Amino acid sequence: MQFGASIFFTDYSMAPGDLGGALESRGFESLWAAEHSHIPLSRKSPWGGGGELPKQYYDVMDPFVSLTAAAAVTKTLKLGTGVCLVNQRDPIQTAKLVASIDQISNGRFLFGVGNGWNQDEMENHGTVFASRHKLVRERIEAMRAIWTQSKAEYHGEFVNFDPMMTWPKPVQKPYPPVIVGGAYPYAARRAVRYGDGWIPLAGRPGQYGSVFDYVPKFREMLKEAGRDPSTFPISLFGSAEDADTLKRYRDLGIVRIVISLPAAKGDVVLPILDRWSKLTSQVS
C-alpha cells in the first residue's frame, strides 16, 4: 500500500517544490493538488464537509501549474490532480495540459477527475448542473481520443470536433490513468464505466458509509461490468491517522492512502509528514 498527500496550494501554504521534495525524501508515493477556479458568493450547493467553506477553497492555485513546479524538483514522486474539475475545463486544452505535464514529469502524472459539487461555480463556466455527469464522460472520451490518435475526432452531444492534430502525446501508454473521484454508488458507477481507478473519501463515514462495506460492493460492480477488480486500483482520501485502521485498509486491498494536509507552511506541515512517515513504516 502506497501513501500520498493532498493539499490546497495557496500563497500561504508550502510551495509545491518544497512539499514535493519533502514528500519524496520521506518515501511518499504521490502528491495531489486540489482545484477550484473560483468560489461564487452565492451558495446553491452546500459544502459536503458541513459548516462554512474553508478559506483555502477560495484561494487555491491552479493544480497543473503547482504540480509542474513539483515535477521540476522531484524524480520519483507521482503527481496527481485531486481532483481536476473536468466539468469546468475545455477538453482539448485540458488534454494538452495532461500530456504536457506527463512529458515534463517523464510519465509520473495521475489524472484524478471529478464532476464537481458547487453548482454556482460550474454555472459560471457555462456548465449545466443537471447534465454535468454526461458532459464529463464525453470530455474524458474525447481526451482519450486526442491522447491516442494522430488524427483525433469526437462527436457527442456536448463535445464535438472533426479530425484534428495536436501534440504532445503522453509518455504513459495509452495515457495517464483516469482516476474517478467521488462517493459510492454514483461516482463508483462512473469509475466502472470510464475510469482506470476510483477515489472515494474515507474521512466522512457518516455521510458516505463505511469503506469496509462499499469496497466489496464496488468490486462486485466491476465484475458485473466485465472488469477485473484485481487490476482496478482503489485510492482512499482522508484516512484517519491510526495504524490499526490503515492495516485493515491494506488487508482490504486498498492500493493508496492519501492524507489531507492543511494549506500551511512547513512549520505546520512537516511535523505531520514526520508522524505519518513513522506510521506508514508500520503498515507498508
C-alpha atoms as one frame of an Amber mdcrd trajectory, in Angstrom:
protein
   0.000   0.000   0.000   1.370   3.389  -1.046   0.911   6.748   0.670   0.319
  10.155  -0.838  -0.652  13.614   0.371  -3.196  16.123  -0.899  -3.199  19.867
  -0.351  -4.784  23.114  -1.466  -1.753  25.033  -2.720  -2.149  28.722  -1.866
   0.117  31.732  -1.388   0.189  30.895   2.338   0.858  27.139   2.037   4.121
  25.312   1.480   5.385  25.875  -2.040   4.827  22.918  -4.414   8.540  22.298
  -4.918   9.254  22.344  -1.194   6.400  19.999  -0.385   7.237  17.689  -3.279
  10.803  17.365  -2.099   9.717  16.778   1.497   7.320  14.022   0.439   9.834
  12.305  -1.842  12.563  12.324   0.802  10.193  10.707   3.294   9.149   7.913
   0.963   5.700   9.152  -0.007   4.485   7.933  -3.382   2.383  10.854  -4.630
   1.341  14.490  -4.289  -2.220  15.575  -5.130  -3.346  19.145  -5.825  -6.934
  20.291  -5.374  -8.821  22.539  -7.788 -11.423  25.281  -7.734 -11.358  28.022
 -10.332 -13.222  30.418  -8.016 -15.989  30.406  -5.402 -19.129  32.454  -6.139
 -20.563  34.336  -3.186 -23.973  32.760  -3.785 -24.481  29.258  -2.436 -26.893
  26.857  -4.167 -24.833  23.838  -3.117 -23.824  23.164   0.492 -20.261  22.106
   1.171 -20.035  18.392   1.940 -17.799  18.995   4.947 -20.528  20.923   6.720
 -20.437  24.476   8.042 -18.634  27.350   6.381 -16.491  26.699   3.339 -12.808
  26.885   4.371 -10.764  29.815   3.093  -8.418  27.572   1.099 -11.240  26.801
  -1.344 -11.295  30.455  -2.388  -7.517  30.761  -2.585  -6.311  27.546  -4.244
  -3.847  27.794  -7.143  -4.199  26.058 -10.493  -3.238  22.394  -9.975  -1.378
  21.953 -13.261   0.903  24.917 -12.510   1.510  23.715  -8.939   2.238  20.135
  -9.964   4.576  21.233 -12.741   6.630  23.122 -10.143   6.780  19.967  -8.012
   7.685  17.833 -11.036  10.696  20.024 -11.769  12.384  19.260  -8.429  11.446
  15.602  -7.943  12.380  12.380  -9.707  10.103   9.591  -8.460   7.126  11.328
  -6.839   3.874  10.851  -8.737   1.800  13.968  -9.317  -1.985  13.898  -9.277
  -4.931  16.234  -9.622  -7.094  15.658  -6.602  -9.380  16.327  -8.358  -9.460
  18.154 -11.698 -12.916  19.620 -12.330 -13.336  18.388 -15.883 -16.873  19.790
 -15.966 -15.320  23.275 -15.923 -12.465  22.746 -18.404 -12.196  22.718 -22.179
 -11.305  19.120 -23.173  -8.899  19.989 -25.996  -6.847  22.349 -23.853  -7.003
  20.012 -20.852  -5.812  17.095 -22.961  -2.768  19.176 -23.888  -2.155  20.093
 -20.235  -2.284  16.450 -19.162   0.029  15.307 -21.944   2.434  18.188 -21.306
   2.807  17.547 -17.573   3.160  13.824 -18.259   6.016  14.670 -20.624   7.697
  17.087 -18.205   7.445  14.601 -15.332   8.548  11.667 -17.518   5.326   9.736
 -17.050   4.518  10.489 -13.401   1.104  12.132 -13.792  -2.125  10.734 -12.270
  -5.288  12.274 -13.698  -7.716  12.413 -10.804 -11.048  13.752 -12.054 -14.330
  14.828 -10.527 -17.693  16.172 -11.629 -17.993  18.934  -9.069 -20.433  19.813
  -6.289 -20.585  23.618  -6.485 -23.474  24.439  -8.789 -22.798  28.183  -8.760
 -19.141  27.677  -9.724 -19.804  25.410 -12.663 -22.681  27.534 -13.966 -20.232
  30.454 -14.235 -18.347  28.242 -16.701 -21.497  27.596 -18.726 -21.945  24.073
 -17.354 -25.486  22.883 -16.672 -25.598  21.221 -13.256 -28.103  18.516 -14.210
 -26.141  17.271 -17.233 -22.594  17.612 -15.829 -22.060  13.855 -15.478 -22.637
  13.113 -19.158 -20.591  16.172 -20.074 -17.599  14.876 -18.100 -17.878  11.399
 -19.608 -17.828  12.835 -23.117 -14.887  15.086 -22.287 -12.916  12.122 -20.898
 -13.711  10.072 -24.000 -12.673  12.966 -26.232  -9.393  13.443 -24.365  -8.600
   9.752 -24.701  -9.063  10.068 -28.446  -6.680  13.035 -28.505  -4.042  11.193
 -26.451  -4.106   8.014 -28.534  -4.822   9.103 -32.114  -2.692  11.110 -34.520
  -5.846  12.458 -36.172  -8.427  12.547 -33.424 -12.110  13.305 -33.731 -15.094
  13.047 -31.406 -18.807  13.517 -31.904 -21.103  13.584 -28.893 -23.985  15.584
 -27.504 -21.760  18.074 -25.653 -18.319  17.584 -27.221 -17.911  17.691 -30.961
 -14.860  18.163 -33.168 -13.764  16.933 -36.585 -10.353  15.313 -37.228  -7.507
  17.383 -35.818  -3.881  17.035 -34.825  -2.358  18.027 -31.508   0.812  17.114
 -29.615   2.475  16.210 -27.332   1.110  12.768 -26.596   1.535  11.416 -23.045
   4.585   9.402 -22.016   2.355   6.827 -20.295   0.666   4.482 -22.720  -2.043
   4.561 -23.711  -2.451   7.623 -21.418  -2.154   8.621 -17.743  -4.637   6.740
 -15.562  -8.010   8.434 -15.243  -8.911   8.030 -11.565 -12.511   8.958 -10.848
 -13.237  10.687  -7.562 -16.497  10.562  -5.633 -18.733   8.531  -3.393 -20.470
   5.172  -3.638 -22.637   4.319  -5.511 -22.928   7.083  -8.138 -19.275   8.009
  -8.656 -18.429   4.325  -8.297 -20.627   3.615 -11.312 -18.851   6.327 -13.280
 -15.490   4.845 -12.304 -16.608   1.439 -13.559 -17.841   2.937 -16.826 -14.870
   5.076 -17.848 -12.228   5.095 -15.110  -8.889   3.402 -14.586  -9.233   3.710
 -10.809 -11.520   5.083  -8.103 -11.014   7.649  -5.314 -13.669   7.563  -2.580
 -13.415   9.571   0.634 -12.644   7.649   3.813 -12.967  10.691   6.046 -16.781
  11.030   6.131 -18.208   7.609   7.104 -21.434   9.140   8.413 -22.097  10.701
   5.020 -20.740   8.078   2.622 -20.859   4.840   4.615 -18.094   2.502   5.698
 -15.173   1.728   3.408 -15.392  -1.877   4.517 -18.990  -2.085   3.317 -18.817
  -0.300  -0.021 -15.471  -1.544  -1.363 -16.692  -5.177  -1.659 -19.868  -3.896
  -3.324 -17.802  -1.836  -5.739 -15.738  -4.870  -6.707 -18.937  -6.740  -7.455
 -19.948  -3.866  -9.728 -16.647  -4.267 -11.569 -17.219  -7.992 -12.042 -20.754
  -7.442 -13.316 -19.356  -4.970 -15.870 -16.757  -7.466 -17.036 -13.861  -5.621
 -15.429 -11.170  -7.306 -13.350 -11.144  -5.942  -9.754  -7.518  -7.041  -9.293
  -6.408  -4.581 -11.987  -8.615  -1.686 -10.839  -6.879   0.293  -8.054  -8.769
   1.989  -5.246  -7.249   5.030  -3.526  -8.675   6.427  -0.286  -8.553  10.130
   0.557  -8.768  11.438   4.098  -7.827   8.447   6.231  -7.596   8.613   9.998
  -4.112   8.664  11.500  -4.453   5.202  13.033  -2.240   2.152  12.429  -4.956
  -0.448  13.016  -7.315   1.227  10.535  -4.539   1.511   7.971  -3.743  -2.192
   8.350  -7.391  -3.003   7.711  -7.313  -0.857   4.564  -4.171  -2.674   3.451
  -5.810  -6.055   4.019  -8.861  -4.829   2.088  -6.617  -4.320  -0.935  -6.553
  -0.519  -0.979  -3.551   0.454  -3.112  -3.088   4.041  -1.909  -3.898   6.179
   1.122  -3.830   9.931   0.542  -3.617  12.090   3.652  -5.069  15.595   3.733
  -2.644  18.381   4.612  -3.576  21.885   5.760  -2.789  24.827   3.488   0.045
  25.921   5.760   3.784  26.489   5.858   6.425  23.910   6.676   6.387  24.516
  10.429   2.877  23.028  10.448   3.068  20.543   7.568   6.475  18.898   8.099
   5.691  17.542  11.602   2.540  15.969  10.129   4.609  14.286   7.425   7.091
  13.033  10.016   4.296  11.468  12.102   2.797   9.794   9.048   6.193   8.593
   7.861   6.636   6.691  11.134   3.106   5.354  10.870   3.439   4.152   7.297
   6.505   2.123   8.176   4.270   0.018  10.426   1.771  -0.889   7.717   3.524
  -0.808   4.335
